[in-house]
Amino acid sequence: MESPAVRVIDMHNHIVAPEVVAFLEREGHRYDTRIIERDGKRLFLIRETALRPIHDKITKAEARLGDMTAEGIDIQAVSCVPFLMYPEVTPELGLAIAQVNNDALAAIHARLPQHFVPLAAVPLQDPPAAAKELERAAQLGLRGVEIPPNLQGQGLDEPQFEVFWAAAEALRMVVCLHPFEAVPHGMLARYGLGNLVGNLYDTGLAAALLIYGGVLERHPNLHVVLYHAGGAFPSVVGRLDMGHTLLPECKSAIPRPPSSYIEQLSFDTISFNRHMLRYLVDTYGAEQVVIGSDYPLPAGPAHPVAEVKALGLSPAAEAAVLGENASRLLRLT
């Protein structure tokens, strides 16, 4: 008997709902964000530096259905474009835009539940407010949350964030880490390296702090997705384990080696390196990998499903990466 087809789920893509665009048209000056027109195209200008496009495929869920069908993607776990997390604004402003975003994404899911599963935004600069908004988002039907890898230099292992982690675990909301820096400094300001290198460093450092800071130890049912193929984290796992063996500060921080916590982490497939992608599957297991596309932004693979199918995985491993892992994390099964 032929097994049923796997629902292919994209865990990393972005949307700016029309309600959010309208909100920023009114209130963008409070977020250092302007909507401009350049060469006949509308764009967000963030902190007078970073540009992000405004067009149908980034603002309207229905406009992306054709591309999803063409690429063989059944469901998108939609999250806001990362700049909308606004970790630098006041808690009141952070909560205001998070609520507009979460209400809008809940409405998309209500219209098209078979194609879109929403991930929340929260004002993490106020952890109790973030926990409360996460609870509200869960009641709206959102199935996870996207957060930055640090808060203005504060690590996610610091005590003030414990209330957020407790809420995410209790609500079974998968947490997706996505970096964004509108104004990279120093060497990272050259050649786009803030995005090409800095973002990967930020994700790897965040994962190391979640492990050594005991967040994953204290919350064994918490699951975190590290976008961009885990950033720098897969390259430093061995050194983190070495530190646990040799350094008293590391050995006293957590009771077991850092690599043993990888079962609470997932990596998306946005590596731009097929050998690296196969390495992630072979080293950490197919059950730790989910599809990512970065759709509809240009910094993602053009054919994410085909990239997975080209790896030559076993049918069970391929099915896990294509959708079964994401389905479990999003509680769709």
C-alpha positions in Angstrom: 0.0 0.0 0.0 1.4 3.4 -1.0 2.1 5.7 1.9 0.3 9.1 1.9 2.1 12.1 0.4 4.0 14.3 2.8 2.8 17.8 3.4 5.8 20.0 2.5 6.2 22.8 5.0 8.4 25.9 4.7 9.4 27.0 8.2 11.3 30.1 7.1 9.5 32.8 5.0 8.2 36.2 5.6 5.2 38.4 5.1 4.3 42.0 5.9 0.5 42.0 6.0 -1.4 44.9 4.5 -2.5 45.9 8.0 1.1 46.2 9.1 1.9 48.3 6.0 -1.0 50.6 6.8 0.2 50.8 10.5 3.7 51.9 9.4 2.3 54.4 6.9 0.7 56.1 9.9 3.2 55.4 12.7 6.5 54.6 10.9 8.1 57.8 12.1 8.0 56.4 15.7 9.9 53.3 14.5 12.5 55.1 12.3 10.9 53.5 9.3 9.7 55.3 6.2 7.9 54.1 3.1 9.5 55.5 0.0 9.3 55.1 -3.8 12.3 54.5 -5.9 12.5 53.6 -9.6 8.7 53.0 -9.5 8.9 50.6 -6.6 7.7 51.0 -3.0 10.2 50.2 -0.3 10.6 50.3 3.5 13.5 52.4 4.5 14.6 51.4 8.0 16.9 53.7 10.1 17.7 55.5 6.8 19.9 52.6 5.8 18.2 49.2 5.2 15.7 48.8 2.3 13.0 46.1 2.1 10.6 45.8 -0.8 6.8 46.2 -0.7 4.9 44.2 -3.4 2.0 41.8 -3.6 4.0 38.6 -2.9 5.4 40.1 0.4 2.1 41.6 1.5 -0.7 39.3 0.2 -0.9 35.7 1.1 -3.1 34.8 -1.9 -0.4 36.2 -4.3 2.1 33.6 -3.2 -0.1 30.5 -3.7 1.0 30.1 -7.3 4.7 30.1 -6.4 4.1 27.6 -3.6 2.3 25.2 -6.0 5.1 25.6 -8.5 7.8 24.8 -5.9 5.8 21.9 -4.3 5.2 23.7 -1.0 1.9 23.0 0.7 2.2 25.1 3.8 4.2 28.2 4.8 4.8 29.0 8.5 4.6 32.7 7.9 6.5 35.2 10.1 7.1 38.9 9.9 10.0 40.4 8.0 12.7 40.6 10.7 13.0 44.3 11.0 9.4 44.4 12.3 10.5 42.8 15.5 12.0 46.2 16.4 14.0 45.3 19.5 15.3 48.8 19.8 12.0 50.6 20.3 10.2 51.2 23.6 8.2 48.2 25.0 4.9 50.1 24.2 5.8 50.5 20.6 7.1 47.0 20.4 3.8 45.6 21.7 1.7 47.8 19.4 3.2 46.6 16.2 3.4 43.0 17.4 -0.3 43.0 18.1 -1.1 44.4 14.7 1.1 41.8 13.1 -0.3 38.9 15.1 -3.9 39.8 14.5 -3.2 40.1 10.7 -1.4 36.7 10.6 -4.2 35.1 12.5 -6.6 36.5 9.9 -4.5 35.0 7.1 -4.7 31.6 8.8 -8.5 31.9 9.2 -8.9 32.6 5.5 -6.4 30.0 4.2 -5.8 27.5 7.0 -4.7 24.7 4.7 -1.8 26.9 3.3 -0.6 29.2 6.1 0.4 28.7 9.7 1.3 31.9 11.5 4.3 32.6 13.8 4.0 35.5 16.3 6.0 38.5 17.0 6.4 39.7 20.6 8.0 42.8 22.4 11.0 40.9 23.8 12.4 44.1 25.3 9.7 43.7 27.9 9.8 39.9 28.7 6.6 39.8 30.9 4.7 41.7 28.1 6.2 39.3 25.5 5.0 36.3 27.5 1.5 37.8 27.8 1.4 38.6 24.1 2.6 35.1 23.3 -0.4 33.7 25.3 -2.7 36.0 23.4 -1.2 34.8 20.1 -1.6 31.2 21.1 -5.3 31.9 21.7 -5.5 33.4 18.2 -4.2 30.2 16.8 -0.6 31.1 16.1 1.8 28.2 16.5 5.2 29.7 17.2 7.2 32.9 17.5 10.0 34.6 15.8 12.5 36.5 17.9 15.9 38.1 17.4 19.1 36.4 18.7 19.9 39.1 21.2 18.3 42.3 22.6 20.5 45.3 22.1 23.5 43.3 23.3 21.6 41.3 26.0 22.0 37.6 25.7 18.8 35.5 25.6 20.1 33.5 28.6 19.9 36.5 30.9 17.5 36.2 33.9 14.9 38.7 32.7 14.0 36.5 29.7 13.1 33.5 31.8 9.4 34.4 32.0 9.3 34.4 28.1 11.0 31.0 27.9 8.7 29.5 30.5 5.7 30.8 28.5 7.0 29.4 25.2 7.6 26.0 26.8 4.2 25.9 28.5 2.3 27.0 25.4 4.4 24.6 23.2 5.3 27.5 20.9 8.3 26.7 18.7 10.8 29.6 18.9 12.5 30.7 15.6 15.7 32.8 15.9 16.2 35.4 13.1 18.9 38.1 13.2 18.6 41.5 11.7 20.8 44.5 12.0 19.8 47.6 10.0 23.1 49.4 10.6 26.0 47.0 10.8 29.2 48.6 12.3 32.9 48.3 11.6 34.0 45.6 9.2 30.5 44.1 9.0 29.4 47.3 7.3 31.4 46.4 4.2 30.4 44.1 1.3 27.0 43.2 2.9 28.9 41.2 5.6 26.4 42.2 8.2 24.0 39.9 6.5 26.4 37.4 5.0 28.6 36.9 8.1 27.2 38.8 11.1 23.8 37.2 11.1 25.4 33.8 11.2 27.6 34.8 14.1 24.7 36.2 16.0 22.7 33.0 15.6 25.6 30.8 16.6 26.3 32.9 19.7 22.6 32.9 20.7 22.5 29.1 20.5 25.7 28.7 22.6 24.2 31.0 25.3 20.9 29.1 25.3 22.8 25.9 26.0 25.5 27.2 28.4 23.1 29.6 30.1 20.9 26.6 31.0 17.8 27.7 29.1 17.4 24.4 27.3 18.3 22.5 30.5 15.6 24.3 32.5 13.0 23.9 29.7 13.4 20.4 28.3 10.2 20.7 26.2 11.3 24.0 24.6 12.3 23.7 20.9 14.3 26.4 19.0 14.7 26.7 15.2 18.0 28.3 14.1 17.4 29.9 10.8 20.1 30.0 8.0 21.2 26.4 8.6 22.0 27.1 12.2 24.3 30.0 11.4 27.7 29.5 12.9 26.5 27.0 15.5 27.2 23.8 13.6 30.8 24.8 13.2 31.4 25.5 16.9 29.6 22.5 18.5 32.8 20.6 18.8 34.6 23.5 20.5 31.6 23.9 22.9 31.9 20.3 23.9 35.7 20.8 24.4 35.0 23.7 26.7 32.7 21.5 28.8 35.5 19.0 29.2 38.3 21.5 30.0 36.9 24.7 31.4 35.4 24.7 35.0 33.1 27.6 34.2 31.6 25.5 31.4 31.4 22.2 33.3 29.6 23.8 36.2 27.1 25.6 34.0 25.3 22.6 32.6 25.3 18.9 33.6 26.0 17.4 30.2 27.9 18.2 26.9 26.4 21.0 24.7 26.0 18.6 21.8 23.5 16.6 23.8 21.0 19.5 23.7 20.8 19.5 19.9 17.6 17.4 20.1 16.0 20.7 21.2 17.3 22.5 18.1 16.4 22.5 14.4 18.3 23.9 11.5 16.6 25.2 8.3 18.0 24.3 4.9 19.2 27.8 3.9 22.9 27.0 3.6 23.6 27.7 -0.1 25.9 24.7 0.1 24.6 21.2 -0.7 27.5 19.5 1.0 26.8 21.6 4.2 23.2 20.6 4.0 24.0 16.9 3.7 26.5 17.4 6.6 23.7 18.7 8.8 21.5 15.7 8.1 24.3 13.2 8.4 25.7 14.7 11.6 22.7 15.8 13.6 20.0 13.7 12.1 17.2 14.3 9.5 14.8 14.9 12.4 16.7 18.2 13.2 16.3 19.8 9.8 13.4 21.7 8.3 12.9 23.5 5.0 13.5 27.2 4.8 13.1 29.5 1.7 13.3 33.1 3.0 10.5 33.7 0.5 9.8 36.1 -1.1 13.1 37.9 -0.3 16.0 37.3 -2.7 18.4 36.0 0.0 17.0 32.5 -0.1 17.3 29.4 -2.3 15.2 29.5 -5.5 14.1 25.9 -5.2 14.2 24.7 -1.6 12.3 21.5 -2.1 14.4 20.5 -5.1 17.5 21.1 -3.0 16.3 18.6 -0.4 15.4 16.0 -3.0 18.8 16.3 -4.6 20.5 15.1 -1.4 19.7 11.5 -2.1 18.3 10.9 1.4 16.4 7.8 2.3 12.6 8.1 1.8 12.1 8.4 5.6 14.8 11.0 6.0 13.5 13.0 3.1 9.9 13.0 4.4 11.1 14.2 7.8 13.0 17.2 6.3 10.2 18.0 3.8 7.5 18.3 6.3 7.2 15.8 9.1 9.6 17.7 11.4 7.9 21.0 10.8 4.4 19.4 11.2 5.5 18.1 14.6 6.9 21.5 15.7 3.8 23.3 14.6 1.5 20.7 16.2 -0.2 20.0 12.9 -0.1 16.2 13.4 
